[in-house]
Amino acid sequence: MIVEVPRWTNAKMEIATEEPLNPIKHDAKKGKLRYVANIFPHKGYIWNYGALPQTWEDPNHTDNSTGCCGDNDPIDVCEIGSKILSSGEIVQVKVLGVLALVDEGETDWKIIAINADDPEAQKIHDIDDVRKHKPGYLEATVDWFQLYKVPDGKPENHFAFNGEFKNKDFAVEIIKSTHEHWKALLHKKVDGGTIKCTNVLVSGSPFCCSEEDAQSIVQSAPALMNGDSVPPEVDSWYFFPK
């Protein structure tokens, strides 16, 4: 996986799919940097959060399980290991299961996984092992995804399968499907809209460029700058009845 957001942090860091080479950026809306709210008793994201490379949830494909189209992003990953990871870190993970979030009418799969190098990975192999060895974590995950947009004035999110987590085998099939959609995108068999598919490794892709061209894109990017200070309200807690 590619880590976008370290556990316990609030800044909404995302792979910028509409920019060449898809850098990780702090997402902004209406000119303001975005932060996720603290849903009591949690602080920020409750896992290391990121995405699986070479996947795409096609917004023109209706998922048979959810009845909704994809959200136009790589598939999301909630990494539940013991270590806090860093934004931009690339980590091999062990897939354990998946939650089917329906976010504003779009399918938004959440893969549950653990760092393959985590000490607990030796005893956690499937979604039932998460319940056994990390009791309450899956329930907290459902609560978090259900409520995290409410402080912004949006309604609660909903889930396919009544919020039931599907097992590893189901999750792997979802990953395979989104990988096939990604391959179609990279070979221009489907319309990716504003997504930038520039790459240096996908043989036969019309978007493939040389390493020199890729280096030029990196060098032409704006210089790294210190951002604005974090607004104090980012530290607020939000309470909701169970």
GROMACS elastic network, one bead per residue, 0.5 to 0.9 nm:
[ bonds ]
;  ai    aj funct       b0    kb
    1    50     6  0.65582   500
    1    51     6  0.55082   500
    1    53     6  0.64866   500
    1    76     6  0.89138   500
    1    77     6  0.72324   500
    1    79     6  0.87903   500
    1    89     6  0.82345   500
    1    90     6  0.57008   500
    1    91     6  0.52730   500
    1    92     6  0.61694   500
    1    93     6  0.65771   500
    1   115     6  0.89943   500
    2    15     6  0.89710   500
    2    49     6  0.85055   500
    2    50     6  0.54865   500
    2    51     6  0.54327   500
    2    52     6  0.62874   500
    2    53     6  0.68593   500
    2    77     6  0.87304   500
    2    87     6  0.79591   500
    2    88     6  0.61406   500
    2    89     6  0.59313   500
    2    91     6  0.65357   500
    2    92     6  0.89503   500
    3     6     6  0.70619   500
    3    48     6  0.67580   500
    3    49     6  0.59330   500
    3    51     6  0.67692   500
    3    77     6  0.85827   500
    3    79     6  0.88634   500
    3    85     6  0.71720   500
    3    86     6  0.65782   500
    3    87     6  0.51166   500
    3    88     6  0.52897   500
    3    89     6  0.53074   500
    3    90     6  0.63305   500
    3    91     6  0.75283   500
    4    12     6  0.82299   500
    4    13     6  0.55057   500
    4    14     6  0.58302   500
    4    15     6  0.71855   500
    4    24     6  0.68566   500
    4    25     6  0.86831   500
    4    48     6  0.78162   500
    4    49     6  0.58913   500
    4    51     6  0.74210   500
    4    86     6  0.77248   500
    4    88     6  0.59785   500
    4    89     6  0.79445   500
    5     8     6  0.86758   500
    5     9     6  0.68930   500
    5    10     6  0.79139   500
    5    11     6  0.72917   500
    5    12     6  0.69813   500
    5    13     6  0.58399   500
    5    14     6  0.78958   500
    5    45     6  0.75097   500
    5    47     6  0.84593   500
    5    48     6  0.59421   500
    5    49     6  0.50269   500
    5    50     6  0.63292   500
    5    85     6  0.82121   500
    5    86     6  0.72754   500
    5    87     6  0.55380   500
    5    88     6  0.84827   500
    6     9     6  0.59328   500
    6    10     6  0.86709   500
    6    45     6  0.74798   500
    6    46     6  0.88261   500
    6    47     6  0.72062   500
    6    49     6  0.63951   500
    6    50     6  0.86223   500
    6    84     6  0.60299   500
    6    85     6  0.53970   500
    6    86     6  0.55527   500
    6    87     6  0.60947   500
    7    10     6  0.85774   500
    7    43     6  0.85889   500
    7    44     6  0.72377   500
    7    45     6  0.53320   500
    7    46     6  0.54873   500
    7    49     6  0.70451   500
    7    79     6  0.88856   500
    7    83     6  0.87632   500
    7    84     6  0.58044   500
    7    85     6  0.72617   500
    7    86     6  0.88324   500
    8    42     6  0.79191   500
    8    43     6  0.52155   500
    8    45     6  0.51909   500
    8    46     6  0.58782   500
    8    47     6  0.73825   500
    8    48     6  0.82023   500
    8    84     6  0.83896   500
    9    12     6  0.86597   500
    9    35     6  0.88581   500
    9    36     6  0.84853   500
    9    43     6  0.69956   500
    9    45     6  0.59268   500
    9    46     6  0.84516   500
   10    13     6  0.87608   500
   10    34     6  0.85024   500
   10    35     6  0.51022   500
   10    36     6  0.50425   500
   10    37     6  0.70014   500
   10    38     6  0.78722   500
   10    43     6  0.76316   500
   10    45     6  0.63947   500
   10   234     6  0.74181   500
   10   235     6  0.87591   500
   11    26     6  0.67845   500
   11    27     6  0.81798   500
   11    33     6  0.79834   500
   11    34     6  0.63593   500
   11    36     6  0.64863   500
   11    44     6  0.81550   500
   12    25     6  0.84183   500
   12    26     6  0.58036   500
   12    27     6  0.57714   500
   12    28     6  0.83935   500
   12    33     6  0.80077   500
   12    34     6  0.55927   500
   12    35     6  0.51755   500
   12    36     6  0.63199   500
   13    16     6  0.89941   500
   13    24     6  0.64360   500
   13    25     6  0.54302   500
   13    27     6  0.57962   500
   13    34     6  0.84414   500
   13    35     6  0.87051   500
   13    50     6  0.88927   500
   13    87     6  0.79990   500
   14    17     6  0.86499   500
   14    23     6  0.82425   500
   14    24     6  0.52846   500
   14    25     6  0.55155   500
   14    26     6  0.63426   500
   14    27     6  0.62367   500
   14    50     6  0.79079   500
   15    18     6  0.88690   500
   15    22     6  0.58048   500
   15    23     6  0.56685   500
   15    25     6  0.63600   500
   15    26     6  0.88542   500
   15    27     6  0.88947   500
   15    50     6  0.86234   500
   15    51     6  0.83613   500
   15    73     6  0.86861   500
   15    74     6  0.86307   500
   16    19     6  0.57401   500
   16    20     6  0.84579   500
   16    21     6  0.85318   500
   16    23     6  0.55148   500
   16    24     6  0.57804   500
   16    25     6  0.62399   500
   16    26     6  0.89078   500
   16    27     6  0.82291   500
   16   195     6  0.88537   500
   17    20     6  0.76309   500
   17    21     6  0.78933   500
   17    23     6  0.76659   500
   17    24     6  0.88743   500
   17    73     6  0.75652   500
   17    74     6  0.88683   500
   17   194     6  0.82031   500
   17   195     6  0.53748   500
   17   196     6  0.60236   500
   17   197     6  0.80262   500
   18    21     6  0.88566   500
   18    22     6  0.68418   500
   18   194     6  0.57435   500
   18   196     6  0.51203   500
   18   197     6  0.85525   500
   19    22     6  0.52621   500
   19    23     6  0.70833   500
   19   194     6  0.88119   500
   19   195     6  0.74066   500
   19   196     6  0.57565   500
   19   197     6  0.88112   500
   20    23     6  0.75841   500
   20   195     6  0.86707   500
   20   196     6  0.54370   500
   20   197     6  0.71928   500
   20   198     6  0.59634   500
   20   199     6  0.85451   500
   20   214     6  0.87109   500
   20   217     6  0.72296   500
   20   218     6  0.88219   500
   21   196     6  0.71667   500
   21   197     6  0.72335   500
   21   198     6  0.57394   500
   21   199     6  0.65170   500
   21   214     6  0.75902   500
   21   217     6  0.78761   500
   21   218     6  0.82264   500
   22    25     6  0.89320   500
   22   195     6  0.88980   500
   22   196     6  0.72090   500
   22   197     6  0.81894   500
   22   198     6  0.84025   500
   24    27     6  0.88928   500
   24    87     6  0.81533   500
   24    88     6  0.71105   500
   25    28     6  0.88755   500
   26    33     6  0.66647   500
   26    34     6  0.72393   500
   26    35     6  0.89321   500
   27    32     6  0.85376   500
   27    33     6  0.60143   500
   27    34     6  0.57682   500
   27    35     6  0.85029   500
   28    31     6  0.59475   500
   28    32     6  0.52060   500
   28    34     6  0.52984   500
   28    35     6  0.89994   500
   29    32     6  0.53524   500
   29    33     6  0.65108   500
   29    34     6  0.67261   500
   30    33     6  0.85061   500
   33   228     6  0.87236   500
   35    44     6  0.83916   500
   35   234     6  0.67606   500
   36    44     6  0.61260   500
   36    45     6  0.75043   500
   36   148     6  0.70549   500
   36   149     6  0.79964   500
   36   234     6  0.77339   500
   37    43     6  0.80340   500
   37    44     6  0.62981   500
   37    45     6  0.87605   500
   37   148     6  0.63821   500
   37   149     6  0.77950   500
   37   150     6  0.89197   500
   37   151     6  0.67851   500
   37   152     6  0.83600   500
   37   233     6  0.89370   500
   37   234     6  0.65794   500
   37   235     6  0.79743   500
   37   236     6  0.74738   500
   37   237     6  0.73452   500
   37   238     6  0.73701   500
   38    41     6  0.77092   500
   38    42     6  0.58370   500
   38    43     6  0.50275   500
   38    44     6  0.51618   500
   38    45     6  0.81282   500
   38   148     6  0.78421   500
   38   234     6  0.76665   500
   38   235     6  0.71106   500
   38   236     6  0.64933   500
   38   237     6  0.50326   500
   38   238     6  0.60472   500
   38   239     6  0.89052   500
   39    42     6  0.53965   500
   39    43     6  0.69990   500
   39    44     6  0.76469   500
   39   143     6  0.88181   500
   39   144     6  0.68814   500
   39   147     6  0.74406   500
   39   148     6  0.67186   500
   39   151     6  0.88092   500
   39   236     6  0.89367   500
   39   237     6  0.60083   500
   39   238     6  0.50423   500
   39   239     6  0.64206   500
   39   240     6  0.79269   500
   40    43     6  0.75079   500
   40   237     6  0.58350   500
   40   238     6  0.57293   500
   40   239     6  0.55294   500
   40   240     6  0.77537   500
   41   237     6  0.78750   500
   41   238     6  0.86184   500
   41   239     6  0.82466   500
   42    45     6  0.77239   500
   42    46     6  0.67762   500
   42   140     6  0.89615   500
   42   144     6  0.85104   500
   42   237     6  0.82788   500
   43    46     6  0.69854   500
   43   235     6  0.82498   500
   43   237     6  0.81287   500
   44    47     6  0.89908   500
   44   235     6  0.88894   500
   45    48     6  0.71868   500
   45    49     6  0.72551   500
   45   144     6  0.85240   500
   46    49     6  0.83112   500
   46    78     6  0.84889   500
   46    80     6  0.83729   500
   46   137     6  0.89519   500
   46   140     6  0.85166   500
   46   141     6  0.76697   500
   46   144     6  0.82257   500
   47    78     6  0.55914   500
   47    79     6  0.55557   500
   47    80     6  0.54586   500
   47    81     6  0.79239   500
   47    84     6  0.83034   500
   47   141     6  0.88609   500
   48    77     6  0.80936   500
   48    78     6  0.59142   500
   48    80     6  0.67670   500
   48    81     6  0.80811   500
   48    83     6  0.86458   500
   48    84     6  0.66900   500
   48    85     6  0.63827   500
   48    86     6  0.83808   500
   48    87     6  0.89505   500
   49    76     6  0.73766   500
   49    77     6  0.57683   500
   49    79     6  0.62310   500
   50    75     6  0.85166   500
   50    76     6  0.57208   500
   50    77     6  0.51595   500
   50    78     6  0.67623   500
   50    79     6  0.79755   500
   50    87     6  0.85618   500
   51    55     6  0.84726   500
   51    73     6  0.88161   500
   51    74     6  0.59723   500
   51    75     6  0.54941   500
   51    77     6  0.50877   500
   51    78     6  0.83682   500
   51   111     6  0.87393   500
   52    55     6  0.62136   500
   52    56     6  0.89493   500
   52    74     6  0.63215   500
   52    75     6  0.57518   500
   52    76     6  0.65125   500
   52    77     6  0.67341   500
   52   111     6  0.89346   500
   52   175     6  0.84840   500
   53    56     6  0.84969   500
   53    74     6  0.66943   500
   53    75     6  0.80210   500
   53   179     6  0.87139   500
   54    74     6  0.73181   500
   54    75     6  0.89861   500
   54   178     6  0.81539   500
   54   179     6  0.58248   500
   54   180     6  0.88377   500
   54   182     6  0.59027   500
   54   183     6  0.76193   500
   55    73     6  0.79849   500
   55    75     6  0.60191   500
   55   175     6  0.70946   500
   55   176     6  0.82413   500
   55   177     6  0.83092   500
   55   180     6  0.75553   500
   55   181     6  0.69880   500
   55   182     6  0.50312   500
   55   183     6  0.80888   500
   56    59     6  0.89521   500
   56    70     6  0.81118   500
   56    71     6  0.85292   500
   56    72     6  0.64990   500
   56    73     6  0.54716   500
   56    75     6  0.62306   500
   56   177     6  0.88071   500
   56   178     6  0.50795   500
   56   179     6  0.64713   500
   56   180     6  0.82324   500
   56   181     6  0.58372   500
   56   183     6  0.86834   500
   56   185     6  0.81466   500
   57    60     6  0.88507   500
   57    61     6  0.80022   500
   57    69     6  0.78389   500
   57    71     6  0.56958   500
   57    72     6  0.51657   500
   57    73     6  0.55721   500
   57    74     6  0.60706   500
   57    75     6  0.64580   500
   57   107     6  0.77893   500
   57   108     6  0.77362   500
   57   109     6  0.85290   500
   57   177     6  0.87956   500
   57   178     6  0.57183   500
   57   179     6  0.87528   500
   57   181     6  0.70780   500
   57   182     6  0.79406   500
   58    61     6  0.53598   500
   58    62     6  0.82476   500
   58    69     6  0.68160   500
   58    71     6  0.67459   500
   58    72     6  0.53769   500
   58    73     6  0.77137   500
   58   178     6  0.76361   500
   58   181     6  0.64092   500
   58   182     6  0.81139   500
   58   185     6  0.87710   500
   58   192     6  0.83936   500
   59    62     6  0.76860   500
   59    68     6  0.87467   500
   59    69     6  0.50070   500
   59    71     6  0.55180   500
   59    72     6  0.51548   500
   59    73     6  0.86790   500
   59   106     6  0.79258   500
   59   107     6  0.86415   500
   59   192     6  0.89999   500
   60    69     6  0.60342   500
   60    70     6  0.70418   500
   60    72     6  0.86902   500
   60   191     6  0.89475   500
   61    68     6  0.79744   500
   61    69     6  0.51661   500
   61    70     6  0.64342   500
   61   181     6  0.89523   500
   62    65     6  0.87838   500
   62    66     6  0.79241   500
   62    67     6  0.58410   500
   62    68     6  0.50910   500
   62    70     6  0.70086   500
   62   107     6  0.85251   500
   63    66     6  0.55558   500
   63    67     6  0.53136   500
   63    68     6  0.55963   500
   63    69     6  0.58606   500
   63    70     6  0.72893   500
   63   107     6  0.73914   500
   64    67     6  0.55240   500
   64    68     6  0.79141   500
   65    68     6  0.82609   500
   65   100     6  0.87059   500
   65   160     6  0.75664   500
   65   161     6  0.84244   500
   66    69     6  0.82098   500
   66   100     6  0.74671   500
   66   101     6  0.88305   500
   66   102     6  0.76972   500
   66   106     6  0.88446   500
   66   107     6  0.66921   500
   66   159     6  0.84628   500
   66   160     6  0.56604   500
   66   161     6  0.81195   500
   67   107     6  0.81477   500
   67   160     6  0.88706   500
   68   102     6  0.77149   500
   68   105     6  0.64384   500
   68   106     6  0.54592   500
   68   107     6  0.54491   500
   69    72     6  0.87530   500
   69   105     6  0.78316   500
   69   106     6  0.54141   500
   69   107     6  0.56250   500
   69   108     6  0.89051   500
   70    73     6  0.77606   500
   70   106     6  0.55552   500
   70   108     6  0.65442   500
   70   109     6  0.87227   500
   71    74     6  0.85100   500
   71    75     6  0.89636   500
   71   103     6  0.82882   500
   71   105     6  0.89187   500
   71   106     6  0.53933   500
   71   107     6  0.59090   500
   71   108     6  0.59984   500
   72   192     6  0.84550   500
   72   195     6  0.87243   500
   73    76     6  0.82167   500
   73   108     6  0.85860   500
   74   178     6  0.79841   500
   74   182     6  0.84416   500
   75   108     6  0.73543   500
   75   109     6  0.62567   500
   75   110     6  0.69804   500
   75   111     6  0.74647   500
   75   175     6  0.76279   500
   75   178     6  0.73886   500
   76   108     6  0.76028   500
   76   109     6  0.64259   500
   76   110     6  0.51088   500
   76   111     6  0.60634   500
   76   112     6  0.88667   500
   77    98     6  0.88809   500
   77   109     6  0.84422   500
   77   110     6  0.55860   500
   77   112     6  0.60153   500
   77   113     6  0.67732   500
   78   110     6  0.66729   500
   78   111     6  0.60344   500
   78   112     6  0.50687   500
   78   113     6  0.61425   500
   78   114     6  0.80901   500
   79    93     6  0.77694   500
   79   111     6  0.83090   500
   79   112     6  0.62342   500
   79   115     6  0.66650   500
   80    83     6  0.85694   500
   80   112     6  0.73090   500
   80   113     6  0.63114   500
   80   114     6  0.52438   500
   80   115     6  0.76147   500
   80   130     6  0.89732   500
   80   137     6  0.86529   500
   81    84     6  0.79264   500
   81   113     6  0.81307   500
   81   114     6  0.51653   500
   81   115     6  0.58586   500
   81   116     6  0.88517   500
   81   118     6  0.60400   500
   81   119     6  0.83417   500
   81   120     6  0.71778   500
   81   121     6  0.78180   500
   82   114     6  0.88449   500
   82   115     6  0.86854   500
   82   118     6  0.68057   500
   82   119     6  0.80711   500
   82   120     6  0.77900   500
   83   115     6  0.86356   500
   83   118     6  0.75521   500
   85    88     6  0.89321   500
   85    89     6  0.69510   500
   85    91     6  0.88580   500
   86    89     6  0.54569   500
   86    90     6  0.89433   500
   87    90     6  0.88197   500
   91   115     6  0.65679   500
   91   116     6  0.79067   500
   91   117     6  0.87749   500
   92   114     6  0.85787   500
   92   115     6  0.60874   500
   92   116     6  0.57473   500
   92   117     6  0.78419   500
   93   113     6  0.60171   500
   93   114     6  0.53116   500
   93   117     6  0.80221   500
   94   112     6  0.87223   500
   94   113     6  0.53491   500
   94   114     6  0.52554   500
   94   115     6  0.62297   500
   94   116     6  0.54097   500
   94   121     6  0.75343   500
   94   124     6  0.89346   500
   94   125     6  0.77058   500
   95    98     6  0.85057   500
   95   111     6  0.71226   500
   95   112     6  0.63106   500
   95   114     6  0.67984   500
   95   125     6  0.79285   500
   95   126     6  0.76194   500
   95   127     6  0.89609   500
   95   168     6  0.61453   500
   95   169     6  0.89031   500
   95   171     6  0.73402   500
   95   172     6  0.73363   500
   96   111     6  0.75995   500
   96   112     6  0.55274   500
   96   113     6  0.51421   500
   96   114     6  0.74663   500
   96   124     6  0.78301   500
   96   125     6  0.61009   500
   96   127     6  0.51529   500
   96   128     6  0.86543   500
   96   129     6  0.85317   500
   96   130     6  0.80605   500
   96   166     6  0.89117   500
   96   167     6  0.64999   500
   96   169     6  0.83500   500
   96   171     6  0.74717   500
   96   172     6  0.88209   500
   97   110     6  0.85880   500
   97   111     6  0.60122   500
   97   112     6  0.51359   500
   97   113     6  0.70605   500
   97   126     6  0.64417   500
   97   127     6  0.52442   500
   97   128     6  0.89589   500
   97   165     6  0.65930   500
   97   166     6  0.54631   500
   97   169     6  0.75094   500
   97   170     6  0.71050   500
   97   171     6  0.52202   500
   97   172     6  0.80569   500
   98   109     6  0.67558   500
   98   110     6  0.54958   500
   98   112     6  0.54383   500
   98   113     6  0.86080   500
   98   127     6  0.82493   500
   98   164     6  0.88887   500
   98   165     6  0.56104   500
   98   166     6  0.52563   500
   98   167     6  0.65808   500
   98   168     6  0.72908   500
   98   170     6  0.75236   500
   98   171     6  0.52742   500
   98   172     6  0.88659   500
   98   174     6  0.86323   500
   99   108     6  0.86343   500
   99   109     6  0.59463   500
   99   110     6  0.50835   500
   99   111     6  0.65274   500
   99   112     6  0.75565   500
   99   142     6  0.82925   500
   99   159     6  0.77729   500
   99   160     6  0.81246   500
   99   161     6  0.87206   500
   99   163     6  0.69612   500
   99   164     6  0.68678   500
   99   166     6  0.64453   500
   99   171     6  0.86093   500
  100   107     6  0.70340   500
  100   108     6  0.63994   500
  100   110     6  0.63979   500
  100   111     6  0.87979   500
  100   158     6  0.87948   500
  100   159     6  0.55930   500
  100   160     6  0.53541   500
  100   161     6  0.73539   500
  100   163     6  0.71417   500
  100   164     6  0.80792   500
  100   165     6  0.75790   500
  100   166     6  0.83614   500
  101   106     6  0.82047   500
  101   107     6  0.62626   500
  101   108     6  0.51223   500
  101   109     6  0.57711   500
  101   110     6  0.69725   500
  101   142     6  0.89563   500
  101   145     6  0.77038   500
  101   146     6  0.85197   500
  101   157     6  0.73457   500
  101   158     6  0.62063   500
  101   160     6  0.64617   500
  101   163     6  0.78322   500
  102   105     6  0.57540   500
  102   106     6  0.53640   500
  102   108     6  0.58525   500
  102   109     6  0.81083   500
  102   157     6  0.65784   500
  102   158     6  0.53779   500
  102   159     6  0.51957   500
  102   160     6  0.67175   500
  103   106     6  0.51587   500
  103   107     6  0.65228   500
  103   108     6  0.63633   500
  103   157     6  0.58155   500
  103   158     6  0.68974   500
  103   159     6  0.82242   500
  104   107     6  0.86687   500
  104   155     6  0.89006   500
  104   157     6  0.73221   500
  104   158     6  0.86322   500
  107   160     6  0.88782   500
  109   174     6  0.83415   500
  111   171     6  0.68098   500
  111   175     6  0.86293   500
  112   127     6  0.79448   500
  112   168     6  0.87601   500
  112   171     6  0.85475   500
  113   116     6  0.87619   500
  114   117     6  0.83913   500
  114   118     6  0.71000   500
  114   120     6  0.82951   500
  114   121     6  0.64132   500
  114   124     6  0.82392   500
  115   118     6  0.52182   500
  115   119     6  0.88293   500
  115   120     6  0.88339   500
  115   121     6  0.69373   500
  116   119     6  0.83494   500
  116   120     6  0.88345   500
  116   121     6  0.58987   500
  116   122     6  0.83801   500
  117   120     6  0.84512   500
  117   121     6  0.68826   500
  117   122     6  0.88111   500
  118   121     6  0.53129   500
  118   122     6  0.79256   500
  119   122     6  0.63838   500
  119   123     6  0.83950   500
  120   123     6  0.56895   500
  120   124     6  0.63787   500
  120   133     6  0.87824   500
  121   124     6  0.51316   500
  121   125     6  0.71470   500
  122   125     6  0.75294   500
  123   129     6  0.75071   500
  123   133     6  0.83705   500
  124   127     6  0.79866   500
  124   128     6  0.84362   500
  124   129     6  0.51108   500
  124   130     6  0.63515   500
  124   132     6  0.88128   500
  124   133     6  0.75721   500
  125   128     6  0.82590   500
  125   129     6  0.62804   500
  125   130     6  0.81790   500
  125   168     6  0.80995   500
  126   129     6  0.54521   500
  126   130     6  0.69494   500
  126   167     6  0.62909   500
  126   168     6  0.55452   500
  126   169     6  0.87164   500
  127   130     6  0.52061   500
  127   131     6  0.68266   500
  127   132     6  0.89644   500
  127   138     6  0.89592   500
  127   165     6  0.74251   500
  127   166     6  0.74220   500
  127   167     6  0.54564   500
  127   168     6  0.66362   500
  128   131     6  0.51483   500
  128   132     6  0.63704   500
  128   133     6  0.88095   500
  128   167     6  0.78662   500
  129   133     6  0.60063   500
  129   134     6  0.79475   500
  130   133     6  0.53639   500
  130   134     6  0.52695   500
  130   135     6  0.70865   500
  130   137     6  0.76775   500
  130   138     6  0.75695   500
  131   134     6  0.54949   500
  131   136     6  0.70554   500
  131   137     6  0.73511   500
  131   138     6  0.69916   500
  132   135     6  0.59163   500
  134   137     6  0.57833   500
  134   138     6  0.81401   500
  135   138     6  0.75129   500
  135   139     6  0.84019   500
  136   139     6  0.52404   500
  136   140     6  0.60606   500
  136   141     6  0.85845   500
  137   140     6  0.50948   500
  137   141     6  0.61588   500
  137   142     6  0.88577   500
  138   142     6  0.64330   500
  138   143     6  0.87397   500
  138   165     6  0.81879   500
  139   142     6  0.52576   500
  139   143     6  0.63558   500
  139   144     6  0.86451   500
  140   143     6  0.50378   500
  140   144     6  0.60115   500
  140   145     6  0.86663   500
  141   144     6  0.50830   500
  141   145     6  0.62705   500
  141   146     6  0.84802   500
  142   145     6  0.53763   500
  142   146     6  0.60143   500
  142   147     6  0.86517   500
  142   159     6  0.87807   500
  142   163     6  0.69031   500
  142   164     6  0.89781   500
  143   146     6  0.51060   500
  143   147     6  0.61864   500
  143   148     6  0.83007   500
  144   147     6  0.54399   500
  144   148     6  0.56319   500
  145   148     6  0.56171   500
  145   149     6  0.80436   500
  145   156     6  0.84211   500
  145   157     6  0.67795   500
  145   158     6  0.85224   500
  146   149     6  0.78000   500
  146   150     6  0.84150   500
  146   155     6  0.88751   500
  146   156     6  0.53197   500
  146   158     6  0.63939   500
  146   159     6  0.82767   500
  147   150     6  0.54009   500
  147   151     6  0.79275   500
  147   155     6  0.80737   500
  147   156     6  0.54199   500
  147   157     6  0.67498   500
  147   240     6  0.83070   500
  148   151     6  0.68861   500
  148   152     6  0.83186   500
  148   156     6  0.78858   500
  148   157     6  0.84073   500
  149   152     6  0.54520   500
  149   153     6  0.70027   500
  149   154     6  0.55802   500
  149   155     6  0.70511   500
  149   156     6  0.68784   500
  149   157     6  0.78181   500
  150   153     6  0.51884   500
  150   155     6  0.56727   500
  150   156     6  0.60340   500
  150   157     6  0.86899   500
  151   154     6  0.72210   500
  151   238     6  0.72362   500
  152   155     6  0.89355   500
  154   157     6  0.87205   500
  158   162     6  0.81367   500
  158   163     6  0.77020   500
  159   162     6  0.57653   500
  159   163     6  0.50050   500
  159   164     6  0.81567   500
  160   163     6  0.60401   500
  160   164     6  0.76920   500
  161   164     6  0.53750   500
  161   165     6  0.79457   500
  161   166     6  0.86682   500
  166   169     6  0.81868   500
  166   170     6  0.60467   500
  166   171     6  0.68050   500
  167   170     6  0.54555   500
  167   171     6  0.62683   500
  167   172     6  0.87863   500
  168   172     6  0.61200   500
  168   173     6  0.87110   500
  169   172     6  0.51736   500
  169   173     6  0.64456   500
  169   174     6  0.88431   500
  170   173     6  0.52696   500
  170   174     6  0.64612   500
  170   175     6  0.88394   500
  171   174     6  0.50812   500
  171   175     6  0.62619   500
  171   176     6  0.86765   500
  172   175     6  0.50142   500
  172   176     6  0.61715   500
  172   177     6  0.86314   500
  173   176     6  0.50229   500
  173   177     6  0.61966   500
  173   178     6  0.87069   500
  174   177     6  0.51076   500
  174   178     6  0.62723   500
  174   179     6  0.85586   500
  175   178     6  0.51904   500
  175   179     6  0.60664   500
  175   180     6  0.86874   500
  176   179     6  0.50240   500
  176   180     6  0.63406   500
  176   181     6  0.88099   500
  177   180     6  0.51960   500
  177   181     6  0.64770   500
  177   182     6  0.87671   500
  178   182     6  0.61885   500
  178   183     6  0.87085   500
  179   183     6  0.62655   500
  179   184     6  0.87095   500
  180   183     6  0.50734   500
  180   184     6  0.63325   500
  180   185     6  0.86394   500
  181   184     6  0.51423   500
  181   185     6  0.62415   500
  181   186     6  0.87704   500
  181   190     6  0.85025   500
  182   186     6  0.61637   500
  182   187     6  0.86018   500
  183   186     6  0.51189   500
  183   187     6  0.61485   500
  183   188     6  0.84947   500
  183   189     6  0.84613   500
  183   205     6  0.89587   500
  184   187     6  0.52356   500
  184   188     6  0.60833   500
  184   190     6  0.59991   500
  185   188     6  0.51028   500
  185   189     6  0.60137   500
  185   190     6  0.54776   500
  185   191     6  0.69554   500
  185   192     6  0.61430   500
  185   197     6  0.78708   500
  186   189     6  0.77371   500
  186   190     6  0.86054   500
  186   192     6  0.87277   500
  186   197     6  0.62016   500
  186   198     6  0.85753   500
  186   199     6  0.87945   500
  186   202     6  0.77049   500
  186   204     6  0.89738   500
  186   205     6  0.57746   500
  186   206     6  0.75688   500
  186   207     6  0.69857   500
  186   208     6  0.87658   500
  187   190     6  0.80293   500
  187   202     6  0.87290   500
  187   204     6  0.71425   500
  187   206     6  0.63753   500
  187   207     6  0.77997   500
  188   191     6  0.67088   500
  188   192     6  0.77999   500
  188   205     6  0.75829   500
  188   206     6  0.72513   500
  188   207     6  0.84521   500
  191   194     6  0.89714   500
  192   195     6  0.55442   500
  192   196     6  0.81282   500
  192   197     6  0.84762   500
  193   196     6  0.85879   500
  196   207     6  0.85534   500
  197   205     6  0.89983   500
  197   207     6  0.58721   500
  197   208     6  0.80842   500
  198   206     6  0.87056   500
  198   208     6  0.58288   500
  198   209     6  0.66906   500
  198   214     6  0.82730   500
  199   202     6  0.66657   500
  199   205     6  0.83542   500
  199   207     6  0.62624   500
  199   209     6  0.59569   500
  199   210     6  0.83197   500
  199   211     6  0.88841   500
  199   214     6  0.76960   500
  200   203     6  0.83016   500
  200   207     6  0.83921   500
  200   208     6  0.52222   500
  200   209     6  0.52088   500
  200   210     6  0.59210   500
  200   211     6  0.62046   500
  200   213     6  0.89412   500
  200   214     6  0.72822   500
  201   205     6  0.87265   500
  201   208     6  0.68797   500
  201   209     6  0.83321   500
  201   210     6  0.89784   500
  202   205     6  0.56554   500
  202   207     6  0.84002   500
  202   208     6  0.63451   500
  203   206     6  0.87078   500
  203   208     6  0.71853   500
  204   207     6  0.85656   500
  204   208     6  0.74833   500
  205   208     6  0.53624   500
  206   209     6  0.84973   500
  209   212     6  0.81542   500
  209   213     6  0.61956   500
  209   214     6  0.67854   500
  210   213     6  0.51630   500
  210   214     6  0.63322   500
  210   215     6  0.86201   500
  211   215     6  0.60525   500
  211   216     6  0.85767   500
  212   215     6  0.50281   500
  212   216     6  0.62558   500
  212   217     6  0.87692   500
  213   216     6  0.50570   500
  213   217     6  0.64133   500
  213   218     6  0.88429   500
  214   217     6  0.50995   500
  214   218     6  0.64127   500
  214   219     6  0.87180   500
  215   218     6  0.50776   500
  215   219     6  0.61300   500
  215   220     6  0.85586   500
  216   219     6  0.50511   500
  216   220     6  0.60499   500
  216   221     6  0.87167   500
  217   220     6  0.52065   500
  217   221     6  0.64939   500
  218   221     6  0.54094   500
  218   222     6  0.89107   500
  219   222     6  0.81900   500
  219   223     6  0.88645   500
  220   223     6  0.86038   500
  221   224     6  0.87387   500
  222   225     6  0.85168   500
  226   229     6  0.87249   500
  227   230     6  0.85465   500
  228   231     6  0.84325   500
  229   232     6  0.88496   500
  230   233     6  0.84314   500
  230   234     6  0.70320   500
  231   234     6  0.57819   500
  231   235     6  0.81694   500
  232   235     6  0.59095   500
  232   236     6  0.76096   500
  233   236     6  0.52044   500
  233   237     6  0.88046   500
  234   237     6  0.84720   500
